[in-house]
Every structure is written in C-alpha cells, then in structure tokens.
Amino acid sequence: MNAMKIKITFLFFIVCASFNLNAQHNFSTYSAHHSIKEAINVSKDVIKARTLDFEKKAEDKPLMFFQVKQKIGELNRVSNNLSSYIEIIQKEVDSERVLYELLEDDFYEKVLFTNRGGLSLKGSQLKIKIDSLYQLSTKINVHGLTHLNDFADNHFKTNVDYYDGEENKIDYFNYLFYDKTNYGMMMAMNYLLLDVKTFQLLYFGTVMSY
C-alpha cells in the first residue's frame, strides 16, 4: 500500500514538473514573440514621426531637402510594401496558432517553400520584395556610406552564398529560415520585419545628420 502511494505521488510530481516546464516554454516563446512585436510597433511610430518631421523641414526649405524627400518617400514605399507582405503572411498563418502549437509541424514551411525545397509562389513574392528593397538601398545611398551598405548586404542581399553551422553552402532563404519549425519561421519573419524598420531608421538618422 505504501509502495503504491509512493508510486502515485512520484507520478504526480512528474506530471506537475512536465506541466510546469511546458508552461515555462510557452511563456518564454510568447514573451520573445511579444517583445519583438513591441520593438516593431515602436519602430513604426518613430518612423511615422520622423517622416512627418522631415516633410515639415522639406516644406520650409524645399530646395535643400527636395531630393532627400524623394528618396525617403521611395524608401518608405518599398519598405512598407515588404512590411505589409510579411504581415499578411503572418496574419494568414496566425501567430496564436503557432504559439499554442495548433498547426501541423511543417505548416509554415509549406507557405514559403515547395515540397522540393524551392520557394513557393509566396516565397518568390517575398524574394522579389526583398530584392526591391536591396536595389533601392544602393540607389539612395548616394555617398556610399559603409554602415548602410553593410546593413543592406547582411540582411537583404539574396544572391550570395551563406553557410550553415557545418560549413555547408546554403542560399539566403535557407539561411534566414534555418529553423523551419513553425515557431522558428514565424520568429525569422518577425526579425526580417524588424530589420526593414531598422534600416529605415538607420537611413533617417543618416540623412538628418547632414
């Protein structure tokens, strides 16, 4: 009887510990997702405020700021086009279903990749929009500033080779989405979106220091 009681108590503690670890895992994944979404939202607010501020300066001194205003307008247009597409995909997949593990294991992977490992239609559209931002980044960086070039090269250049942890050559998208779990791909998209906003802020900070 005592042995049975000890066994039941032991099993109870195992179940509790398992539940606690699962709860901690869910909290940490939700917390990481929430933190990066907050950073993205703050970046959006700052970009909006700086755009309005710069437009006011351009009105006051049109000759001085006309060309820069055009570049900022184009950067915002292309960046927002990419950002909106990322958000459309995230909404379609549904972050809540990812966080609470309500999807098939390869659900997100199938959105952006084909069964053969190439890019799906949506993955190809994402690539086109990233390429557009990269091409624009070189066009608007008229002074060839290293920090702008480096950021664009490291985050938006899709036509170069990357390497995984075992030094195997992989392409941009397999590097970006190296973790192809639903959560891993969702977070990679979050970080890509944050990179877009960071580049906008970096460019704003650069032109406003002229």
N, C-alpha and C positions, 0 to 999 in steps of 0.2 A: 504493500500500500504506500509506504513511504517512498519507495523507488519510483512508483508510478507518479506520485505527487511531484517528486523532484524532476522527473522527465517532462511533465506538463509545464511546470514552472520554467524549465530551461527552454522549451519550445516557445513559451510566451515571450520570454526575453529576446529570443532570436527574431520573432515576428516584429516585436516593438523596435528592435535595433534596425531591422530591414526597413520598416516604415519610416523611421527617423532618418536613415541615410537617403531614402528616396525623397523625403520631404526636403532635406538639405540640398539634394541635387536639383530638384525642381525650383527651389528658391534661388540657388546660385545661377541657374540658366535664365530664369525670369529676370533676376537682378541685372545680369550682364546685358540682356536684351533691352531692358528698361533704361539702363544707363546710357547706352549708345543712342537710343531713340531720343533721349533728353538732349544729348550733345547735338544731334542733328537738328532738333527743333530750335535750340538756342542759336545755332549757326544760321538757320533760315531767318530768324528775327534780326540778327546782326546784319546779314546781307541785305535784307529789306531796308533797314535803317540807313545803311551806308549808301545804298543805291539812291534813296531819296535825298540824302545829304549831298551826294555828288551831282545829282541832277540840278539841285539848287545852285551849286557852285557854277555849273555849266551855264545856267541862265544868267548869272551875274557876270561871268567872263566867258562868253561863247567862243571867242577867238582862241583863247588859251586852252579850253577844255573840249572843244568840238570833236577832235579826232579820238581823244581818250574816251569821251562819252559814247562814241560809236563802238569802240572796242568793248567797253563794259556792257553795252546793250547786247552785243553779239555773244559775249561770254555768258551772260545771264540767260539768253535764249537757248543756246546749245546745252548749257549745264542743266537748265530746268527741264529741257526735253529729255535728257538722260535720267535725271532725278525722277521725273514723273513716270517714266517707263519702269524704273526699278520699283517704285511704289505700287504701280499697277500689278506687277508680278507678285510682290509681297502680299498685297491685298487678296489676290487670286488664290495664293497658297494658303493664306490665313495664318498669321503668326501664332494665334492662340492654339490652333490645332497642332502646330509644330511644338510649341512649348509643353502642351499636355499629351504629346505623343499619340495623337489621334489619326495619324496618317500612315499609309504604307511606308516601309523603310526607304524606298527609293522614289518616293513621290516627287520631291523637289528636283531630284536629278533628272527625272523624265521630262520636267518642264523645260529645262535648258539643254539637255543632251539627248541624242538619239540612242537607240539600243547598241549601235556600233561605236559609240563614244564620240561621235562628231557633234556639232552644235545643231540643236533643233531650230525650227523657224524663229522661235522666241529668243533662243540663244544667239542666232545670227543677227536678229534685230538689235539685241543688246550690244553685240560687237560693233555694228555699224554706228551706233550712237556713241560708244566709247571712242571709236576711231575718229569720229567727227570732232569730239572734244580735244583729242590729242592733236589733230591737224590744226585746229583753231589755236591751241596753246602755243604752237610755234609761230603762227601768224601774228598774234597780238603781243608776243614777247619781242618787240622790235629792237630792244637793246641787247638781246641775247643773254639775259640775266641767268646766272648759273642756278640759283635756287629754284627759279620757275622751271627751267629745263629739267633739272634733276627730279623735281616732284612729278612732272608730267611723264618723264621717262620711266620712273619707278612705279607709277600707278596706272597709266593709261596707254602705254605702248604695247600693242598686242602682237606685233610682228617680229618679236625677238624670242630667243630660246630661254627657258628657265630650267632650273634643276631642282629635283626633289631631295629629300634627306639622304638618299643613297646615291646622289650624283647622277641620276638618270635624267636625260633631257626630256622636258615636257613643254607644252605650249602655255600661253598666257592663261587660258581658261582652266586648264587642269592645275595650274599653279594657284590661281585665285580660288578655285573650288577644290582644293586638295582634299579637304574633309567633305565627302559627298553625302554625309548624313543629312537629314532634313534640317537639323539644328545648325550644323556646320555651314550649309549652303545659305540658310537664312542670315546667319551672322556675317558671312562673307559679303552678301548683298548689302547688309547694313553698313559694313565698313567701306564698301565701294561708294555708297551714297555719302557717307561722311567724308571720304576722300574728295568727292566732287565739291562739296561745300567748303572743305578746307582749301582747295585750290582757288575757288572764288575769293575767299577771304584773303588768301595769300596775294592774289593779284590786286585786290582792292588796297591792301596795305602797301603794296609796292607803288602803285600809281599815285596814291595820296601822299607819298613821301617825296614826290618830285618837287 
